[in-house]
């Protein structure tokens, strides 16, 4: 029987992590290895994980500092691969697997044997959020389009990009494409990883494999962007340069510049010059670093 490992990255969400782990432990087809990456949490997560350390399936790693979701997934997939698992499932701590998630994935793997070495389930947050599963369209300028909701009524569909909310990858693919890009810190690490995977195998979405995605409410932002947007803009441009080509990079960059001008104009109209300058600097830094390939944590944009 093939061995399945699951990677869970967590940071200061002990209550969600508890529910997440309970769902993983309750699978009708149990996971052989449970790899948890704690990104230096300070909210009781460490105490919760202490109760799991003696369980044979668990491999728990606590980072000395917060490496972001991207750093956690890079470490987690590496550790899961090292266990010798044949398949690695990737989720955040806010992903609550339905009890038959892995059993349904395994059944699909048998049905589709030889067709793919990568699968995904369906994350639900008050219904389907199509952006979790996307396709890349266009010849010269590449655009990512959500898979239409109507396709979720089928048994399966294929996609080019799946978020790290129920992505299941075979070790042979990991051996070829490597590990997720930890230097992204947050955002677009799953997109970039899937673009590497898609060069080796198609991604089959299994529409009966369901995840309840309990996304916590976002904190109110000052102005129109938060520190996180630096990584979203930078990583998207870097990813486009690596996988799509310079025409797509120029297209994305121009769109970001126009958005920056629009948002800063609104702030200036409200006599918020300081916020406008701060926002303009964020866009400038993100665009420059994305094109220049300057990854890692930027101390100006850190939680």
Order of alpha helices (4+ residues) and beta strands (2+ residues): beta-alpha-beta-alpha-beta-alpha-beta-beta-alpha-beta-beta-beta-beta-beta-beta-alpha-alpha-beta-alpha-alpha-alpha
